[in-house]
Amino acid sequence: MNHGIFSLSRRRASVLLIVSTLGVAAAPAAVAAGAAPELRLLTHSAFALPKPLLDQFQKDAGVKLRITKAGDAGEMLNKLILTRKAPIADVVFGIDNTLAAKALAADVLDVYSGAAAQRPSAVALPAPLVPVDYGYVTLNYDKAWFNKRAVALPKTLEDLAQPGAAKLLVVQNPATSSTGYAFLLATIGAMGEEKAFDWWARMRKGGLKVAKGWSESYYTNFSHTPGGAYPLTVSYASSPAAEVFYSKTKLSEPPTGSLSVPGAVFRQVEGVALVKGGKARAAAEKFIEFMRSPDVQKQMQTEMWMYPVDADVARAEVMQFAPEPAIFDTPSDQDIADKGAAWVARWTKVVLK
């Protein structure tokens, strides 16, 4: 999944700077005499941490960190599975609760029982994954659009399916977007498969807009963006906080809000793990500890826009605009692993064909 991660274009630019500096996706080169050994990290395209923090890890661990971004988290896991006989990484970050069962079944992860694996966490993942962060896919709305028209915000999924309401919403295609996939899972988790797809059919009939991915829906279709026509979109609970953080003018409150509508909220939990058959084991273990360190748990909040799993780490000030939803829905991890592909295929038939 791309997780559940709020991938603003400006943040993507910082990611590209980081990965370029660290030699990401570069072809392996012979290690010069006296050069630091290499630690290979496989992650999704939205991974981001400040360069000074990554540089400090390299110095402390005595390694050169080579980060390979493998697209969406699902693509990342597929690459890990396809290369398991000759692993392309030593440590992996970004496998989440929608992918955990698939990763365990493929036997591509190795056991880690160090301090980070034993430390209390606000959320859980099945071992050997060590939880690092979590976030929520949910509905976002354009405050100005609703205030100007005095239109009531939907309080339930049924409200959204009413005549005139469905055409206010733009969602992402779950076949091409991790955000869209998470939203689909939330509806199934809340209503069950049959009722969920009946709801999707009614949404299609009502004029629901489908975008290929998050960037298109948020930056082109969402009415908060000039030229956008849809005042509701699927995004993240942290998106309003990011709007404040990246604003060119100082804002006292975000121009957008998130809605904790029952059946429209999915909690994503991301983890880090050793890659089975990987090299540089000692350095890979240090990286796991690094991802659970207070500095990383603090900085990732305004880099990847996720919540820290360490309850002792203070929230960034801007995260006051990203309150956690009180409720969320999801099918079981095993049902996601067993039925996820079929659900996406059914969604395609019901909504697009």
N, C-alpha and C positions, 0 to 999 in steps of 0.2 A: 504494500500500500504506500501511496506517496503521502503517505500518510497522513492522513489526519493531520498533516503539516501544512501551515499556512504559507504557501510559496509565493509571496509577493515578488513582482519583477525586480524591485530594488534589492530584495534579499537574495534573489537568484544571482544578481550581478556580484554580490559579495561572495557567494559560493564559488563562482567561476574564478574569482581572484584567488581564493584560498586554494582551490584544487590546482590551478596553474602553478602557483608558487611551490606547491608540494610535489609537483610532477605527477598529478593524477592522470591515470589512463595512459601514461607514457609507456613505451615499450621497455621491458626489463633491460638493464644495462649491466655490464660486468662491474662488480664492486671493485673499486680501486683499492690499492694497498692502503690500509689504515682507515678506510672509510667505514662509517657506521653500518652495521647490518640492517637489512630491510625488514620492516613489518608491513605486511599487506592487509589493508582494511578494505572489505567489500561493503558497500552501503548503497542506499537509494539516492536519487538525484537531489533530494531536498536536505541532505545532511549539511549542517553548517555550524561551525564554531569559530570564534575569533582566532586569527592566525597566531597572535602572540601566545595564546593558550595552547595551541597545537605545537608551536615551536618549543614551549617549555616542556611539554610531554616528551618530545623527541630528545631534548637535552637530558631530562631526568632518566628516561628509559635507555638512553644510549643507542637509539635507533633512528633510521630514516623512515618516516611514515609515507607509504605509497597508498593513496586513496583511489580506489576504483569505484566510480559511480555507475551503477548498472540500471539506471532508469527507475521505473516504478518498483516498489518493494516486491511485487509479484514477479516481475522480470528478474529482479535480483536473486530471489530464491530459486527460480528456474535455472539460472546460470550456475548457481551453487550446486544444484542437483546434477545438472548435465556434466559438470566437471569434477564430480566427487572422486573419480579414480585418480585425478591429478589436480588437486585443489588449487584454485586461483587466488585464495586468500588464507590468512592465518586466523583472522577474527572477522566477525560479521556484525554489523549494527543495522537495525531496522526491521527485523522480522517481528511481526506483531501478532495480536491475538486472532486475526483472521487467517494467518499463515502458520501459526505454531504447530497445529496438528499435522499439516503437510510436511513441515520441516522435520518433525520427530519421526514420521513414518518413513521419510527418505533416509534417515540415519546420517545426516550430514553435520550434526553438531556434536561436540565433545563435552564431557563433564567438567564442570568447574566448581570447586567447593571453597574458594577463597572468601575473604571477608565480605566482599560485595554481595556474594550469593547468600550470605547469612544475615546481612543487615536488614532490619525492618523496612518494608516498602508499603507505600500507600495503596498500591495495586499489585496484582500478581500475574505471573506468567509461568507456564510449566517449565520445570528444569529440563535441560541445562540452560535455558534462556534466563538472563538476569535482567529484570525490569529496569528501565532507565527513565522513561517519561510516559506521559499519557495526555490525551486530549479528546475533544468531542466534535464530531461532525454533527451539525445542526442547521436549522433554518436561520438565515440572516434577513433583515429587512431594512429598507431605506426609510429612515425616520421622516425625512422631508416629504416624500411622496405620500405617506399615510397621513401626516399632519395636514398637508395642503388639501387633501380630499376628504378628511374626516372619516376615513374608512377604518372599520374595526379590524384589528389584527386577528388572525385565526388562532383559536385556542385548542383546536383538535384537528386531526387529519380529516375528519368528516366535514369540518368547516371548509377546508381546502377543496373538497370535492363538490361543493355546492356550485350551482350555476353562477358564472361570473368570477369565481375565485380561482379556479384551476389555471386560468389564463394569466394570472399574476405571477406564477412561479416558473422559474427556470431551474432545471436539474441537470446533472451530468450523466452521460451514458455509462452505466456500470461496466460495460464491456471495454471501455477505453479510459475510465477514470476511477481511481481508488476512492475518491470522495463520493462519486455516484454509487459505487459498490457498497460503501458503508451505509449510505442512506437507504438503499434497497434492503440491506440486512436489518436495519432498524425497523422498517415497516413489517418485515416478515417476523422478526422477533416479537413485535408487539401484537400483531393480529393473526399470526399463523399464515401459512402459505396461501391457502385459497382466498381468504378474506383480503390479504394483502394484494394479490393480483387482481381481484375484483376492484379494489380501490384504484390501482394503477390504470385499469381499463377505463374507469370513470374519469380519471384525471386526463387521460388522452382525449377522451370525448369532449372534455371541458376546455381543451386548448392548451394543455401543458406544453411548455417549451423544453426541448432537449438540446443540450450543448455537448460537444465532444469531450471537453475537459473543464477543469476548474477555471483556468485562466480565461477561456472564452466566455464562460458563464459570468464570471465576476467582472472582468474588464471590458466586455463587449455588450452583454445582455442585461446585466444588473442596472437598474435605473439610477443607482448612486453614481455610475460612470456616465459622463456625457454621451448622449446618443442611445443609452440603454433604455429598454422599455418595460422591464420586469422588476417590480419592487420587492420580490421575494426570490431568494436563491439559496441553494445548499452550499454552506461554507463551514466555518468553524466557530466554536464559542469564543476563541481568542481573536477572531478577525476584527471586532470593534477595537480591541486594545491595539492591534497592529495599525489600524487606521489612525489612531491618536499618535502612536510612536513615529510613524513615517510622515505625518502631516507637515507641510512646509510652513504652516501657521500654527501657533499654539492653540490647542483645543482644550476646553474644560470638560467636554464630553464627546464621545464618538458620534459621527453622523449616521452610523448604522447600529443596529442592535441584534442580539441573538434571541431566538425563541425556543424555549424548552417545551415544545409541543409533544405530548405523549406519542410515541411511535415514530418520532422524527429525530431522535437523538441516538447516536452510536458512540460508545466510548472505545477509543483505540489505545492500546498499550503496546509500547515498543520496547524491545530488548536487545541485548548484546550477548554474543556467545562465541566460544572457541569453535573453529572449523575443524571437523574431524580430518586428520591427516595433514593438517597445516603445519607450518614450520614456525620458528621463532616463538616457541611456546611460552617461555618466560616473559617475553615482551608483550605477547598477546594477553597474558594474564594481567600485566600491568595496565594494558589499555582498558580492560574491563573495570579495574579499580578506578582508573582515570574517569570513566564515564559516570561513575557513581560518586565522584569527588564533589565537594561543595562548590568549587569554582565552575565545574561543568554544569551542575544542577542549577546554578544561578544564571549562567550566561546563555544556556540553551533557551531560556524563557523568551528572550527577545531576539533569538537567532532562528530557532525552529518553531517558536510559538507553541510550545507544549508545556505542560505542568510538570514540576519535578516530583519524582516518586519519594524523595527524602523529605519527610514532613518537617524536619528541623531546618531546612533551607528556606529562607525568607522569600516571599514572592516579590518579583520586581514591581516597582510602584505602579507602572502602567497596567499591570495585570488586574488592578482593581476594576478595570473595564472589561474583564473577562471572567465573570462569575461562573463557577462550575454549575452545570445543570443538575437539578435535584434528582432527575430520573433519566434513565437511558435503557434501551432495549437491544437485545441481540439474540440470535439463535445460539445454540450450543456450539462450542469449538468444533466438535465432531461433525455436527450437521453442516457447518460451514465448509469443512473439508470434503465431506461426502456429496453435498448437494449444491455447493456454491456455483459451479459451472452450469449446472442444469437450471438454476434460478436465473442466471444471467441470460441464458438462451431463451427461457420462457419470457423474461422481461422484454427481450428484443422482439419476440413475436407479438406480445400483447401491446407494447407501446409504439413500436416503430413500423410494424408490418401490417 
